Amino acid sequence: VGAILCFLVVAIATFDPSKLGGTLPRGALGVGQGIYLALFPLQGFEVAPVAAGETQDPKRNVPLGTMGALLLSALLFVVVQAVLVGVYPNIGAESGQPLVDAAKYLGPTIGIVVVIGSLVSVGGFTAGSALGSPRYAQAIAAHGLMPRALAKINTRWGTPHVAIAWTTIITAILAFFFDYRRLVGMSNITVVIQYFFTCVSVPALRKKEGEARGFRVPGGIIIPVIGALGSLGLVAGADQPEFIFAVATLALGIFVALVTKQLEKKPNTETTSSTHEP
């Protein structure tokens, strides 16, 4: 964040507002794809509730952390994108690091600052993923939809050590075989599907669980419906390989859940049958 603020301070001196707006070179489809890719830097707010059971006063702090992180990140990235367009003439060029390129264009010193900030940011994103992903696996396993071993909690540290090990291995394999752009697309479509099913399930969960004792999003089903429709709209920005990845991972998840359920039934069946033996 410090590196981004330094970039904004330097860039504001050469900011040209006349470069904002204009025609859409790739039409509405290009805007949709841009919004889809822009989802990636806004991910992470959904991890805050995952660790709620390990935080102090979660009813107060989790909603504040979730909404605060999302709103601050959205505001910061909108400002950065607008400044990028206003100061960097090569913003339309294909690049995997447009912010770094723009910083180098403004000057070598700010370029180095943004490069260092980018490296720190990568570490922060990795740390956030390392916190959230194993706990997703641990929760799913605790509900009997993945092997129970993943639900084990370390007696000393209180962490899901088995899930941490497996998610680390799987992440390393994916990072080895796919480049950054493909990983972003795979992450986006996975998260969008997660958002969609979360929004769809909110009305049913509210009816099942009753009135919430903590923070409750106002508006009844309006926001969940908007969220579900927005998620479907975001999926339109994905390309064919990302759709294939999403379908394959969903199919794999359903298969693992069914196999796990069947394996858990076998010991119970054997125990029941043995109790009826003379």
Residue, then its C-alpha position, 0 to 999 in steps of 0.5 A: v500500500g505504501a508503494i502504491l501511495c508513493f506512485l500516486v504522489v509521483a504520478i499526480a504531477t503529470f496526470d492528464p484527465s483528458k485521457l479518461g473516457g472516450t470510445l471502447p476499443r473492444g466494445a462491451l465485451g472488452v469491458g466485461q473481460g476487463i471487469y472479470l480480470a479486475l476481480f482478482p485484486l479484489q479477492g481476499f475479503e472472503v477469507a476474513p470470515v474463514a478464520a472467524g473461529e480463531t479471532q477475538d470478538p468475531k461478531r464485531n471484527v469479522p464484518l468490519g474486516t470484511m467490509g473495510a478490506l473490500l471498500l478500501s481495496a476497491l477505492l484504491f484500485v479505482v484511483v490507481q487505474a484512473v491515474l494509470v490511464g492519465v499518466y501512462p501512454n502505453i497503458g494499452a500495450e500487453s503487459g503482465q505488470p502495467l503498474v511497474d511499467a508505468a512507474k518505470y516510465l515516470g522515473p527509475t526511483i519510483g520504479i524500484v519502489v513499486v517493484i519492491g512493493s509488488l514483491v511484498s504484495v505477492g508475499g501478502f497474497t500468498a500469506g492470505s491464501a495460505l491462511g484461508s485455503p487450508r481452512y476451506a479444506q478443513a471445514i469441507a472435510a469436517h462436514g464429511l465431503m472430503p477425507r476426514a484426515l484433512a479435518k485434523i487439528n494440531t493439538r499444540w498450535g490449533t491449526p489444520h496441519v494436514a490441510i495446510a500440507w495438502t493445499t501447499i502441494i496442490t498449489a505448488i503443482l498448479a504454479f509449476f504448470f500454469d502461467y500467471r494469466r492462466l492462474v488468475g483466470m482459474s482463480n477468478i472463475t472458481v471464486v465467482i462460482q463460490y460467490f454465486f452459490t453463497c448468494v443463492s444459499v443466503p435466503a435458505l440459510r436465513k430461513k433455516e438458522g433464523e434471526a442472526r444475533g450478529f451483523r446482518v446484511p440489510g435489504g432481505i433477498i435484494i443483495p443476494v439476488i444482485g450478487a448472484l446475477g452479478s456473479l453470472g455476469l462476471v462468468a461471461g468474461a471467462d474464456q473456454p479453458e477457464f470454463i473447462f477448468a471450472v467444470a472439471t474441478l466441480a466434477l472432481g469435487i462432486f466425485v470426491a464428496l460421493v466417494t467420501k460419503q460411501l467410504e464413511k457409510k461402510p464402517n457404519t454398515e459393517t458395525t450395524s450388521s455385526t450387532h445383529e449377529p447371534 
